[in-house]
């Protein structure tokens, strides 16, 4: 029990009476009577105030939290007593995670139920643990605050952003994928798998006319095709030191690492490809290959990828592109879209990547995906206010020029490239995949 300010005032007045006994002994009986009255008040308050076992507390949350997203956590509080309660609630969420609420309040009616919500935003993947739920409430006569702890300890894992997958599913069912910035994935008249026959119109390509059907029906008939299924999409993730820097404005709190953006994108790309009937696979590497999942179809493969990516860590070593892509060439020979998520610094450091991607282009369709750094871009555009700003701008422009040279060299070698900001990475990669699929480039 924690005494309230009201009780402290009562005790202070009692102490003044006790002190006055030294000057006027007749105050002794008054002091004793006052002390007994305050004690009786507290005792009565203790008995009329609902006990902690009259309250039930429960936490509801996903067992898999998503990195970089606002994950909802709900606290349910039930009042089993005949008195209304004003509750202060502090949940022992993992201290490594960021919360938008530390202490929540709720007024619960007699035999009522209250629902409190807050959000956790993890910045690192891995395993964490919730603690108990702590509740404080004011006594009925307001002489003390009662505090209780309700057991609710539970482990929780932070995964790549599975909330994006759920959002994609929801918008796809409603036909609202344009809200995510995604183009329509299915384009009749393109692809190589037959879909249906219909009457020819002036907007159709001449080569789409089905002459046999035209002869049978006596009028021009066009054939429609849909994108081919059962193709192969492989996500290759660099987990070396270049993927460690966080992406975000320097004035803000550090954002997610480049690797986390790449993992989230690879995961949603694999989910979309799975829905399109394609085989999806995964390879992660640093100075050696760390994880390899051979391409397979079905949602089971997506969940295997999710588990494989859940605890992938950044390593302080240089990425060995030669070893990783040579391993991929030995393990998988069927033509595939190979999406390599990495980062670029200088032309000299990128020469192994250029050589290996050019070799990969002989058999597969490689796509090199890099995340542009907003800090470097802003430095290159800043006005030269002083010598320090001039130096920063010169260095930033040099880095951007080298980056463009590397990307141009990759393009000339038959490698597709995508250089986008982190917040447009997922949309950019998936739109590129859908466009390649619609063109029949796979």
C-alpha positions as CSV (number, residue, x, y, z in Angstrom):
1,X,0.0,0.0,0.0
2,X,1.2,3.5,-0.9
3,X,-0.2,6.4,1.3
4,X,-2.0,9.2,-0.5
5,X,-1.5,12.9,0.0
6,X,-4.7,13.0,2.0
7,X,-3.4,10.4,4.5
8,X,-0.1,12.2,4.8
9,X,-2.0,15.4,5.8
10,X,-4.0,13.4,8.4
11,X,-0.7,12.0,9.8
12,X,0.9,15.4,9.8
13,X,-2.0,16.9,11.9
14,X,-1.7,14.0,14.3
15,X,2.0,14.6,14.7
16,X,1.3,18.2,15.6
17,X,-1.1,17.1,18.3
18,X,1.5,14.7,19.7
19,X,4.1,17.5,19.7
20,X,1.6,19.7,21.5
21,X,1.4,17.2,24.4
22,X,4.8,18.5,25.6
23,X,3.3,22.0,26.0
24,X,-0.2,20.9,27.1
25,X,-0.4,17.4,28.6
26,X,-4.2,17.6,28.4
27,X,-3.8,17.1,24.6
28,X,-2.6,13.5,25.2
29,X,-6.2,12.1,25.1
30,X,-7.1,14.1,22.0
31,X,-3.9,12.9,20.2
32,X,-4.7,9.3,21.1
33,X,-8.3,9.7,20.0
34,X,-7.2,11.3,16.7
35,X,-4.6,8.6,16.0
36,X,-7.2,5.9,16.7
37,X,-9.7,7.6,14.4
38,X,-7.1,7.9,11.5
39,X,-6.2,4.2,12.1
40,X,-9.9,3.2,12.0
41,X,-10.3,5.2,8.8
42,X,-7.5,3.4,7.1
43,X,-8.7,0.0,8.4
44,X,-12.2,0.7,7.2
45,X,-10.8,1.8,3.8
46,X,-8.7,-1.4,3.6
47,X,-11.8,-3.6,4.1
48,X,-14.1,-1.7,1.7
49,X,-11.5,-1.4,-1.1
50,X,-11.6,-4.3,-3.6
51,X,-8.7,-6.6,-3.2
52,X,-6.2,-7.3,-6.0
53,X,-7.8,-10.7,-6.7
54,X,-11.0,-8.9,-7.7
55,X,-9.1,-7.7,-10.8
56,X,-8.1,-9.9,-13.7
57,X,-5.5,-8.7,-16.2
58,X,-4.6,-10.3,-19.6
59,X,-2.3,-9.3,-22.4
60,X,-3.2,-10.1,-26.1
61,X,-0.5,-9.7,-28.8
62,X,0.9,-11.5,-31.8
63,X,3.5,-14.0,-30.9
64,X,5.5,-12.7,-34.0
65,X,6.1,-8.9,-33.9
66,X,7.1,-7.1,-37.0
67,X,10.3,-5.1,-37.2
68,X,9.9,-1.4,-38.1
69,X,6.1,-1.5,-37.7
70,X,3.6,-0.5,-35.0
71,X,2.6,-3.8,-33.4
72,X,-0.7,-3.6,-31.4
73,X,-0.7,-4.9,-27.8
74,X,-4.0,-5.1,-26.0
75,X,-4.5,-5.3,-22.2
76,X,-7.8,-6.6,-20.9
77,X,-8.8,-5.6,-17.4
78,X,-11.8,-7.1,-15.7
79,X,-13.3,-5.7,-12.4
80,X,-15.0,-8.4,-10.5
81,X,-16.0,-6.2,-7.6
82,X,-19.2,-4.1,-6.9
83,X,-17.2,-0.8,-6.9
84,X,-15.9,1.3,-9.8
85,X,-12.1,1.4,-10.0
86,X,-9.7,4.0,-11.6
87,X,-6.7,2.0,-12.7
88,X,-3.2,2.9,-13.7
89,X,-1.5,0.1,-15.7
90,X,2.1,-0.4,-16.6
91,X,2.9,-3.4,-18.8
92,X,6.4,-4.8,-18.6
93,X,7.1,-4.9,-22.3
94,X,10.6,-5.8,-23.5
95,X,12.8,-2.8,-22.6
96,X,14.7,-3.0,-25.9
97,X,11.5,-2.1,-27.8
98,X,10.0,1.3,-28.2
99,X,6.5,1.9,-26.9
100,X,4.1,4.8,-27.5
101,X,2.6,4.4,-24.0
102,X,4.4,3.7,-20.6
103,X,1.5,4.1,-18.1
104,X,-2.1,3.8,-19.3
105,X,-5.3,4.7,-17.3
106,X,-8.7,3.2,-17.3
107,X,-12.0,3.7,-15.4
108,X,-13.6,0.3,-14.9
109,X,-17.3,0.1,-13.9
110,X,-18.4,-2.5,-11.3
111,X,-18.3,-6.0,-12.9
112,X,-17.0,-4.2,-16.0
113,X,-14.3,-4.7,-18.6
114,X,-11.7,-2.3,-19.9
115,X,-9.5,-2.5,-22.9
116,X,-6.2,-0.7,-23.2
117,X,-4.1,-0.5,-26.3
118,X,-0.6,0.5,-27.1
119,X,2.0,-0.1,-29.8
120,X,5.5,-1.5,-29.8
121,X,7.9,-0.6,-32.6
122,X,10.9,-3.0,-32.7
123,X,14.2,-1.9,-34.3
124,X,16.0,-5.2,-34.2
125,X,14.9,-8.8,-34.9
126,X,15.4,-11.5,-32.4
127,X,13.8,-13.1,-29.3
128,X,12.5,-10.9,-26.4
129,X,10.3,-11.4,-23.3
130,X,7.3,-9.7,-21.8
131,X,7.2,-9.4,-18.0
132,X,4.1,-9.0,-15.7
133,X,1.3,-6.5,-15.7
134,X,1.4,-3.9,-12.9
135,X,-1.8,-2.2,-11.7
136,X,-2.4,0.6,-9.3
137,X,-5.7,1.9,-8.1
138,X,-7.0,4.3,-5.5
139,X,-8.7,3.0,-2.4
140,X,-12.4,3.7,-1.9
141,X,-11.8,6.4,0.9
142,X,-8.7,7.7,-0.9
143,X,-6.3,7.0,1.9
144,X,-3.9,4.8,0.0
145,X,-3.0,3.4,-3.4
146,X,-3.0,-0.3,-3.8
147,X,-0.5,-1.9,-6.2
148,X,-0.7,-5.4,-7.6
149,X,1.3,-7.5,-10.1
150,X,-0.4,-10.0,-12.4
151,X,1.7,-12.8,-13.9
152,X,1.9,-12.4,-17.6
153,X,5.5,-13.3,-18.5
154,X,5.8,-14.6,-22.1
155,X,8.4,-14.9,-24.8
156,X,7.9,-13.0,-28.1
157,X,9.9,-13.0,-31.3
158,X,10.5,-10.0,-33.6
159,X,10.3,-11.1,-37.2
160,X,10.7,-9.3,-40.5
161,X,7.6,-7.2,-41.3
162,X,4.8,-9.8,-41.6
163,X,2.3,-6.9,-41.1
164,X,3.1,-5.8,-44.7
165,X,2.1,-9.3,-45.9
166,X,-1.2,-9.1,-44.1
167,X,-1.8,-5.6,-45.5
168,X,-1.0,-6.9,-49.0
169,X,-3.5,-9.8,-48.6
170,X,-6.2,-7.4,-47.4
171,X,-5.8,-4.9,-50.2
172,X,-5.5,-7.6,-52.8
173,X,-8.8,-9.1,-51.7
174,X,-10.4,-5.7,-52.0
175,X,-8.7,-4.9,-55.3
176,X,-6.9,-1.9,-53.8
177,X,-3.3,-2.7,-54.4
178,X,-2.8,0.7,-56.1
179,X,-2.9,2.1,-52.5
180,X,0.4,0.4,-51.9
181,X,1.8,1.8,-55.2
182,X,1.6,-1.6,-56.9
183,X,0.6,-2.0,-60.5
184,X,-1.9,-4.5,-61.7
185,X,-0.1,-7.9,-61.8
186,X,-2.3,-9.6,-64.3
187,X,-2.4,-8.3,-67.9
188,X,-4.4,-10.1,-70.5
189,X,-2.8,-10.2,-73.9
190,X,0.7,-10.6,-72.4
191,X,2.6,-13.6,-71.2
192,X,2.7,-17.0,-72.7
193,X,0.0,-19.1,-71.1
194,X,-3.4,-19.2,-72.9
195,X,-6.3,-17.7,-71.0
196,X,-9.3,-17.3,-73.3
197,X,-10.7,-16.4,-76.8
198,X,-12.7,-13.2,-77.5
199,X,-13.7,-11.0,-80.4
200,X,-10.9,-9.0,-82.0
201,X,-10.9,-5.2,-81.6
202,X,-8.9,-2.5,-83.1
203,X,-6.7,-2.1,-80.1
204,X,-5.4,-5.7,-80.2
205,X,-2.1,-6.6,-81.7
206,X,-2.4,-8.3,-85.1
207,X,-0.3,-11.2,-84.0
208,X,-2.9,-12.1,-81.3
209,X,-5.5,-13.2,-83.9
210,X,-6.3,-16.9,-83.7
211,X,-6.8,-17.8,-87.3
212,X,-8.4,-21.2,-86.7
213,X,-11.0,-19.8,-84.4
214,X,-11.5,-16.9,-86.9
215,X,-12.2,-19.4,-89.7
216,X,-14.6,-21.4,-87.5
217,X,-16.7,-18.4,-86.4
218,X,-16.4,-16.3,-89.5
219,X,-15.2,-13.2,-87.7
220,X,-11.8,-12.1,-86.3
221,X,-11.1,-13.8,-82.9
222,X,-8.2,-12.8,-80.6
223,X,-6.5,-15.0,-78.1
224,X,-5.6,-13.7,-74.7
225,X,-2.7,-14.9,-72.6
226,X,-1.8,-14.5,-69.0
227,X,1.5,-14.5,-67.3
228,X,3.3,-17.8,-67.2
229,X,3.3,-19.6,-63.8
230,X,5.9,-21.9,-62.2
231,X,8.8,-19.6,-62.8
232,X,11.7,-19.1,-60.4
233,X,12.5,-16.2,-58.2
234,X,15.6,-16.2,-55.9
235,X,16.4,-13.6,-53.3
236,X,20.1,-13.2,-52.5
237,X,20.9,-11.1,-49.4
238,X,24.2,-9.6,-48.6
239,X,24.6,-9.7,-44.8
240,X,28.1,-8.1,-44.7
241,X,29.2,-4.9,-43.1
242,X,27.9,-2.6,-45.9
243,X,24.3,-3.5,-44.9
244,X,24.7,-2.4,-41.3
245,X,24.2,1.4,-41.6
246,X,20.7,2.6,-40.5
247,X,18.7,4.4,-43.1
248,X,17.1,7.6,-41.8
249,X,17.4,11.3,-41.3
250,X,20.3,12.2,-39.1
251,X,18.0,14.4,-37.0
252,X,15.8,11.5,-36.2
253,X,16.3,8.4,-34.1
254,X,18.3,5.8,-36.0
255,X,16.1,3.8,-38.4
256,X,16.2,0.3,-39.5
257,X,19.5,-1.1,-41.0
258,X,19.7,-1.6,-44.7
259,X,19.6,-5.3,-44.2
260,X,16.2,-5.1,-42.5
261,X,14.7,-3.2,-45.3
262,X,16.1,-5.8,-47.7
263,X,14.7,-8.7,-45.7
264,X,11.3,-7.1,-45.5
265,X,11.3,-6.6,-49.2
266,X,12.6,-10.1,-50.0
267,X,9.9,-11.5,-47.8
268,X,7.0,-9.7,-49.5
269,X,8.4,-10.3,-52.9
270,X,8.5,-14.0,-52.2
271,X,4.9,-13.9,-50.9
272,X,3.7,-12.2,-54.0
273,X,5.6,-14.6,-56.2
274,X,4.1,-17.5,-54.3
275,X,0.6,-16.2,-55.0
276,X,1.5,-16.0,-58.7
277,X,2.4,-19.7,-58.7
278,X,6.1,-19.2,-58.9
279,X,8.9,-21.0,-57.1
280,X,10.7,-18.9,-54.5
281,X,14.1,-19.5,-52.9
282,X,16.6,-17.7,-50.7
283,X,20.4,-17.3,-50.2
284,X,22.1,-15.3,-47.6
285,X,25.8,-14.7,-47.5
286,X,28.7,-12.6,-46.0
287,X,32.2,-13.9,-46.5
288,X,30.6,-17.3,-47.1
289,X,27.1,-18.7,-47.8
290,X,25.1,-18.7,-44.6
291,X,21.6,-19.9,-45.7
292,X,20.3,-21.6,-48.8
293,X,16.7,-22.6,-49.5
294,X,16.2,-24.3,-52.9
295,X,13.2,-22.7,-54.8
296,X,9.8,-24.3,-54.1
297,X,6.2,-23.5,-54.5
298,X,3.5,-22.9,-52.0
299,X,3.0,-21.0,-48.8
300,X,4.9,-23.6,-46.9
301,X,8.0,-22.3,-48.6
302,X,7.2,-18.7,-47.7
303,X,7.0,-19.7,-44.0
304,X,10.3,-21.5,-44.3
305,X,11.8,-18.3,-45.6
306,X,10.3,-16.4,-42.7
307,X,11.9,-18.7,-40.2
308,X,15.2,-18.6,-42.0
309,X,15.2,-14.7,-42.1
310,X,13.9,-14.3,-38.5
311,X,17.4,-14.2,-36.9
312,X,19.7,-13.3,-39.7
313,X,22.4,-11.0,-38.3
314,X,24.7,-8.5,-39.9
315,X,28.4,-9.5,-39.9
316,X,31.4,-7.1,-39.7
317,X,33.1,-8.7,-42.8
318,X,33.3,-8.0,-46.5
319,X,30.8,-9.8,-48.7
320,X,32.3,-12.4,-51.0
321,X,30.2,-12.2,-54.1
322,X,32.2,-14.7,-56.0
323,X,31.7,-17.5,-53.5
324,X,28.0,-16.8,-53.0
325,X,27.1,-16.6,-56.7
326,X,29.3,-19.5,-57.6
327,X,27.5,-21.6,-55.0
328,X,24.2,-20.4,-56.4
329,X,25.3,-21.4,-59.9
330,X,26.2,-24.9,-58.7
331,X,23.0,-25.4,-56.7
332,X,20.4,-24.0,-59.1
333,X,20.8,-24.1,-62.9
334,X,17.3,-23.3,-64.1
335,X,16.8,-19.8,-65.5
336,X,15.5,-17.6,-62.7
337,X,15.0,-14.0,-61.6
338,X,17.9,-13.5,-59.2
339,X,17.4,-10.5,-57.0
340,X,20.6,-9.5,-55.2
341,X,20.2,-7.1,-52.3
342,X,23.5,-5.4,-51.5
343,X,25.2,-2.0,-51.3
344,X,27.8,-0.1,-53.3
345,X,30.6,2.2,-52.2
346,X,33.3,2.6,-54.8
347,X,33.9,1.2,-58.3
348,X,37.0,-0.6,-57.2
349,X,35.2,-2.4,-54.3
350,X,32.3,-3.3,-56.6
351,X,34.4,-4.9,-59.4
352,X,33.9,-8.5,-57.9
353,X,30.1,-7.8,-57.9
354,X,30.2,-6.6,-61.5
355,X,32.1,-9.6,-62.7
356,X,29.9,-12.1,-60.9
357,X,26.7,-10.5,-61.9
358,X,27.8,-10.3,-65.6
359,X,28.6,-14.0,-65.4
360,X,25.2,-14.7,-63.8
361,X,23.4,-12.9,-66.6
362,X,24.5,-15.6,-69.1
363,X,22.1,-18.1,-67.6
364,X,19.7,-16.1,-65.3
365,X,18.0,-12.7,-65.2
366,X,19.9,-10.8,-62.5
367,X,18.5,-7.8,-60.7
368,X,20.9,-5.8,-58.4
369,X,18.9,-3.8,-55.8
370,X,20.6,-1.1,-53.7
371,X,19.2,1.4,-51.2
372,X,20.0,5.0,-51.8
373,X,21.2,6.9,-48.8
374,X,19.1,10.1,-48.1
375,X,22.0,11.7,-46.1
376,X,24.4,11.5,-49.0
377,X,21.8,12.8,-51.4
378,X,21.0,15.8,-49.2
379,X,24.7,16.5,-48.7
380,X,25.2,16.6,-52.4
381,X,22.4,19.2,-52.8
382,X,23.3,21.4,-49.8
383,X,24.5,25.0,-50.6
384,X,28.2,25.6,-49.9
385,X,27.9,27.8,-46.8
386,X,31.4,27.2,-45.4
387,X,34.5,25.1,-46.1
388,X,33.1,22.1,-44.2
389,X,29.9,22.1,-46.2
390,X,31.9,22.4,-49.5
391,X,34.0,19.4,-48.5
392,X,30.9,17.3,-47.5
393,X,29.2,18.2,-50.8
394,X,32.3,17.3,-52.8
395,X,32.6,13.9,-51.1
396,X,28.9,13.2,-51.5
397,X,29.0,14.1,-55.2
398,X,32.0,11.8,-55.7
399,X,30.2,8.9,-54.0
400,X,27.1,9.4,-56.1
401,X,29.2,9.6,-59.3
402,X,30.9,6.3,-58.4
403,X,27.6,4.7,-57.6
404,X,26.2,5.8,-61.0
405,X,29.3,4.4,-62.8
406,X,28.9,1.0,-61.0
407,X,25.2,0.8,-61.9
408,X,25.8,1.8,-65.5
409,X,28.6,-0.8,-65.8
410,X,26.1,-3.5,-64.5
411,X,23.5,-2.4,-67.0
412,X,26.0,-2.7,-69.9
413,X,26.8,-6.2,-68.7
414,X,23.1,-7.3,-69.0
415,X,22.2,-6.8,-65.4
416,X,19.1,-5.0,-64.3
417,X,19.5,-2.5,-61.5
418,X,17.3,-0.7,-59.1
419,X,18.5,2.2,-56.9
420,X,15.6,3.5,-54.7
421,X,15.1,5.1,-51.3
422,X,14.3,2.7,-48.4
423,X,10.7,3.7,-48.2
424,X,10.2,2.8,-51.9
425,X,12.2,-0.3,-51.9
426,X,9.4,-2.9,-51.5
427,X,7.1,-1.2,-54.1
428,X,10.0,-0.8,-56.6
429,X,11.2,-4.4,-56.4
430,X,7.7,-5.9,-56.6
431,X,6.7,-3.7,-59.5
432,X,9.9,-4.7,-61.3
433,X,9.1,-8.3,-60.8
434,X,5.5,-7.9,-62.0
435,X,6.7,-5.9,-65.1
436,X,9.3,-8.6,-66.0
437,X,6.7,-11.3,-65.6
438,X,4.2,-9.5,-67.7
439,X,6.8,-8.9,-70.5
440,X,7.7,-12.6,-70.4
441,X,11.3,-11.7,-69.6
442,X,11.6,-14.7,-67.1
